[in-house]
Amino acid sequence: MDSVPTERSQRLSRAAAQRLSLYLRCVADWPTDGEAVSSGRIAEAVGVSDAQVRRDLAALGHLGQRGVGYDARELATAIRTALGIDRPWRAVLVGVGNLGRALLKYQGFRAQGFEIVGLFDSDPAKVGQEVEGLPVEPVSVLGVRVSALGAELGVLTVPGDTAHAVAETLVGSGVRGILNFAPVVLKLPRRVRLVTVDLAIQLEQLAFQIQHGDAAARATDEE
């Protein structure tokens, strides 16, 4: 059964949700020996202000005690609920090339409740192969198999020129969200959520930050 998001979690901005994911990584790695976790400790680990951490966590409900901190286990549970990962999510992956195979080896998906349940590719040479314990099926059966597998999410690691057609098939088969690694801008119905990871854009942004940071450092040195 799908979990119902709380009113507070529905009001979370995308930026706040991204910070919550970072908070969860920190809290999950810390020992749960009964010691309270302070907002200052989380802030220092993530690189945001104390006040920002308190505002984000206040949106989750009444957690922690002023001057004491948060119970790590309770906090992790509350964050997972707010992010919607307090239940398993089944996904299919389309495009079993180098990137797709690398993603299949990533253990973090399963650790956070995401399970890849189906693999699809248009290359006849790949169809029928077994990758990470799953058979590669032809893209031609994708629309039927998504429903049969109970998948709600799709992961696209296909070339840009085929991404739109595959995305349309996924949408038509009832997926609720798509994680797109193809270097194209997809337009989907509003009911389907989309997250695009363009590695080239991320590197462009990194180059910009370095250049901008170097310029700011030079300006400071010249003052």
N, C-alpha and C positions, 0 to 999 in steps of 0.2 A: 504494500500500500504506500502511495506517495505521502511523504511528510508534508504538512501544511506549514508554510512559512509564517512566522509571527508577524504582527503589524510592524514591530520594530525592525525586524530583519528586512522587510519589504522596503523600508525607508532608507536602508543603507545605500550610499552612493557606490559607484564602481571603485572609486579611489579608496574608500573605507574598506570595501571588501578585499581589495588587494593588500591593504595593510593587515587586515585580520588573518589573511593567509600567512603573512610573515610572522605575525605573533604566534600563530599555531605552530609553525616550524620551530620557533624558539622554545615554547612551552613544552612541546612534545619531546624535545631533546633533553630537558632538564629532569633530574631525578624527582620522583614524587614521594619524598620521605616525610611529608607532613609540613615541611617548611613553606611558609607563604611566599608567593612571588609578588614583588612590588612592581608598580607601573614604571618606576625608574629603571629597574633592571631590564624590563622589556624594551623601554625606550632606548636605552644604551645599546642593546643588542641589535635593534632594528635601524637605529639612526634617525629617530623622530623625537619630538618633545614629549616630556612627561604628560603635559596637558593633553596632547593629541591622543596618547594611549588611553587616558582616562575618559576622554570624550567618546572614542570609538567603543570602548568596553561598556560605557554607560548605556549605549544604544542596545545592548544585549539584555538589559534587565538589571536587577539588583544583585551584583556580583561583588564579592570581596568586602572588606571592612576598612574604613578610613584609618590610616595610620598602621594598618596591619598588612594588607595586601590581598592577594587572590589565591585560592586553592588551585594549584596547577591542574589537577584532574578535572575539577568542576569547570574551570575556565576553558580547557580544551574541548570539553563536551559542549559548552555553550557556543563556542566559535564554530565547531563542526555543524551544529544545528543551524546557526545563522547562515553558514555558507551552503547549506543543503547537502552536506556530505556525511550526514548521520545515517545514511542508508546506501546500499550499493547502487552503482550506475553501470549499466551494460552498454558497450559501444562496439561499433564495427569500424574496421580500418580499411580504407580503399587506397590501393597503391602500395604494393609490397616491394618497393625498391630499397635502396640503401637507407634512406631516411625512415621509411616505414619499418624496416627491420630493426633499426637502432631504437626506435620508439618501443617496439615490442619487447626489447630487452630491458627497458627501463622499469625498475622495480617499484618506483614511486607511485605509479598508477594504481597498482593493486593495493599498496599500503594505504592509499587515501580512498579506497573503495571503488576505484574504476577498473572494470574488467573488460578486456577486449575479447569478445565472444565470436567474432567472425572476421575473416580476411578475404579481400576481393581484389582482383587485378584483371586487366584486359589483355595481358600478354599470355598467349596460349602456352608458352614455355614454362610459365610460373604456375598456371592452374594445375591443381592436383598435387603440388608440392606441399609438404608439411613444414610450417615455420612456427617455432616456439609452441609446438603441440597442437597447432590449428591447421586445418587444410585450407589451401588457397582456392577460392571459388571464382567462377567467372563473373564479371561485372553484370553480365546479362541477367543474372538471377538475383541481383542486389535488392530490387524492389520487393520481391517475394520473401527473401530470406531475412530481411531486417525485422519484419513482423514476427516471423517464426522464431527468431533468436531472442525476441523480447528486448531489442536494442532501442535505447532512447537517444543515443548520441552517435554521431559519425565523425571520424577523423579522416581528413583528406590529405594525402601525400602524393597527389597526382600532378602531372604537368599542367601548366596554366591553361592550355588550350582544351583540356577535357574537364576542368574543374566545374564549370557551369553545368554541364550536362549531368555529371555525377551528383552535384549538389541538388539539382532538381529531382533526381531519382530518390535521393535520401529524403527530401522534403515530402515527396509524394508517398513515400512509404511510412511516414508518420514520425520521423525523428524529431526530437524537441530542441536539439542543439547541434551545431557543427563546429569542430575545431579545424580550421583551415590552414594548412601549411603551403598551399599553392600560391604562387606570386601573382594573384589577381584579386580584384575587388569583387566580392560576390554580393548580389542583391537578393535577399530572401524575404519571404513573407514575415510580417511582424511577429507572428506567433512562434517563429523559429529563431532561437538565439544563435549568434555567430561570434566567434572569437577567431581572429586571423593572426597568425604568427608569421611575419615576413622577416626572415633572418637578415636579408640585405638591408631592410629599413632599420633594423636594430643596430646593425653595424654603422649605418649612416648617422644614427643618433649618437652612437658612441664617439664617432669621429667629431661630430659637432660639439659634444660636451668637452672633449679634449681640447679642441681648438678654442672654444669659448673660455674654458678654464685657463688655458695658457695665456690668452689675451688679457683676462682679468688679472692674472698674476703679474704680467708685465706692466699693466697699468698701475697696480699697487706698488710695484718696485720703483716706478718712475715718480711717484708722489713724494 
